[in-house]
Amino acid sequence: MKKIVVAESLADSGKELLRANGFEIVETDGTVADALVKAPDAYGLLLGTKKITNEQILQFENLKIIARNGVGFNNIDVDFCAQHGIWVTITPTANASTVAETTLAEMFDLSKNIYNDSTAMRNGDFSDYKHSHRGFDLEGKTLGILGFGRIGQMVAKKASQLDMKIIYNDRFAKENDVATAVSREELFKTADIITLHMAVTPETANSICKAEFDMMKNSASLINLARGELVKTDDLIAALKNHDIYGAALDVFDQEPLPMDSELFQLENVLLTPHIASNTVECMNRMAVDAAGEIVKVVKDNVAPQWPVVKGVK
């Protein structure tokens, strides 16, 4: 019976699919190091957001596929995997709607001060918050979407019901009924809310920095549910502290978990969540089944997976 390592938590639906196809599931303490101790002979590795090193990859003697239980893959050296004939897959269709919903939730909080007002109330603060903490309407505002793949397009679709003007910037122009393609500079200068939905590449890493914050309106906010590495954190903190921008909502960080001594915790104009944009029961089940299905294709059926980032050897 071939072993499949679940290096991080996986919904039962994914485990059931693997067992139904005759695999032995090896669960770990959430680390790749533990996976190597328990199953160095594993044929497949189900990985979340934890980083796996090239040295660790080589220690799995039979490894055919690393199936990411999610969309991003910046925790894996995909070029290295390609050189060694190891498939790397993602689950690109499973989380788009959920992440788009979470994006809207962040927008509503930023515009209505829901979390801050709730916290003040719980602390017994019934001062003049109705006047001092007024929010703003989303209707009539401009939403700028940076990165217009599946998630970005889903955000546009859902946000279109809010009577917002929707603009986007992407490397590839795409026909869309509700969003208009604009230059990167125009997006940063005109959007009231900017939401990031792009991958981390050498070109995009730390690409949201002081220059971008200087272009943004003082009343504009930034939402990042993509990857923390897209934003230069020190520049964002400075922009928030100096009120160069109105606020931010961050679900991802360049270091996770976010260190408790981070200055972000001291700022009232930033909403912080611990990488939960896709954390719903339904989405976790979809991702688990899709990721497990890729392993079944490669290891059992000896066919190409549906969503490869890297081609391996069949």
WODABEL-V334199 format. One record per run of one state. SS is the DSSP state (helix for helix, strand for strand, loop for the rest). FROM is the first residue (numbers start at 1). LEN is the number of residues. If there is no record, write none. Layout:
SS|FROM|LEN / SS|FROM|LEN
//
This chain:
loop|1|2 / strand|3|4 / loop|7|5 / helix|12|9 / loop|21|3 / strand|24|4 / loop|28|4 / helix|32|7 / loop|39|5 / strand|44|4 / loop|48|6 / helix|54|6 / loop|60|5 / strand|65|4 / loop|69|9 / helix|78|6 / loop|84|3 / strand|87|3 / loop|90|6 / helix|96|17 / loop|113|1 / helix|114|9 / loop|123|6 / helix|129|4 / loop|133|9 / strand|142|5 / loop|147|3 / helix|150|13 / loop|163|2 / strand|165|5 / loop|170|10 / strand|180|2 / loop|182|2 / helix|184|7 / loop|191|2 / strand|193|4 / loop|197|11 / strand|208|1 / loop|209|1 / helix|210|6 / loop|216|5 / strand|221|4 / loop|225|3 / helix|228|3 / strand|231|1 / loop|232|1 / helix|233|9 / loop|242|5 / strand|247|4 / loop|251|12 / helix|263|4 / loop|267|3 / strand|270|3 / loop|273|8 / helix|281|20 / loop|301|7 / strand|308|3 / loop|311|4
//
